[in-house]
Amino acid sequence: MIRFALGDIVRLKKPHPCGGHDWEILRLGADLRLKCLTCGRQVLLPRAEVERRTKKVLKSGETPPPAPQ
């Protein structure tokens, strides 16, 4: 499981129709809101789908909160 944080810049495997591969994470939860860094379009995707499509995290944003125990 990938630990995402607000402000992370992630590279996805498939390009957006505008041609961009890089996305910024704007919202966390069961769904993640992503913003394309090429055209500015925002999408809401399930966390499992984003984890599956992520190639790598290019830049880390905030530190994620500790996992509940």
C-alpha positions as CSV (number, residue, x, y, z in Angstrom):
1,M,0.0,0.0,0.0
2,I,1.4,3.4,-1.0
3,R,1.2,6.2,1.6
4,F,0.0,9.3,0.0
5,A,0.1,12.8,1.5
6,L,-1.5,16.1,0.5
7,G,0.7,17.9,-2.1
8,D,2.4,14.8,-3.4
9,I,3.2,14.8,-7.1
10,V,2.7,11.4,-8.6
11,R,3.4,10.0,-12.1
12,L,0.7,7.7,-13.4
13,K,1.3,4.9,-16.0
14,K,-1.1,6.2,-18.6
15,P,-1.2,9.8,-19.9
16,H,-4.2,12.1,-19.5
17,P,-5.8,13.0,-22.8
18,C,-4.0,16.3,-22.7
19,G,-0.7,14.4,-22.7
20,G,0.3,14.9,-19.0
21,H,1.5,12.1,-16.8
22,D,2.0,14.1,-13.6
23,W,-0.7,14.8,-11.0
24,E,-0.9,16.6,-7.7
25,I,-2.9,15.1,-4.8
26,L,-5.4,17.6,-3.5
27,R,-7.7,15.4,-1.2
28,L,-7.2,12.2,0.7
29,G,-9.7,9.6,1.8
30,A,-11.3,6.6,0.3
31,D,-11.2,8.6,-2.9
32,L,-8.4,10.9,-4.0
33,R,-8.8,14.2,-5.8
34,L,-6.0,14.6,-8.4
35,K,-5.1,17.7,-10.4
36,C,-3.4,17.3,-13.8
37,L,-0.3,19.5,-13.8
38,T,-0.5,20.0,-17.6
39,C,-4.1,21.2,-18.1
40,G,-5.4,21.8,-14.5
41,R,-8.3,19.3,-14.8
42,Q,-9.3,17.7,-11.5
43,V,-10.6,14.2,-11.1
44,L,-11.8,12.1,-8.2
45,L,-10.6,8.4,-8.3
46,P,-10.9,5.6,-5.8
47,R,-7.7,5.1,-3.7
48,A,-7.2,1.5,-5.0
49,E,-7.3,2.7,-8.6
50,V,-4.7,5.5,-8.0
51,E,-2.4,3.0,-6.2
52,R,-2.7,0.6,-9.1
53,R,-2.0,3.3,-11.7
54,T,0.9,5.0,-9.9
55,K,4.3,4.6,-11.4
56,K,6.2,6.6,-8.8
57,V,5.9,9.5,-6.4
58,L,8.0,12.4,-7.8
59,K,7.7,14.8,-4.9
60,S,6.4,14.3,-1.4
61,G,4.1,16.9,0.1
62,E,3.1,17.0,3.8
63,T,4.1,14.1,6.0
64,P,1.1,11.7,6.3
65,P,-0.5,11.3,9.7
66,P,0.5,8.3,11.7
67,A,-1.5,5.1,11.1
68,P,-4.0,4.3,13.9
69,Q,-3.0,1.5,16.1
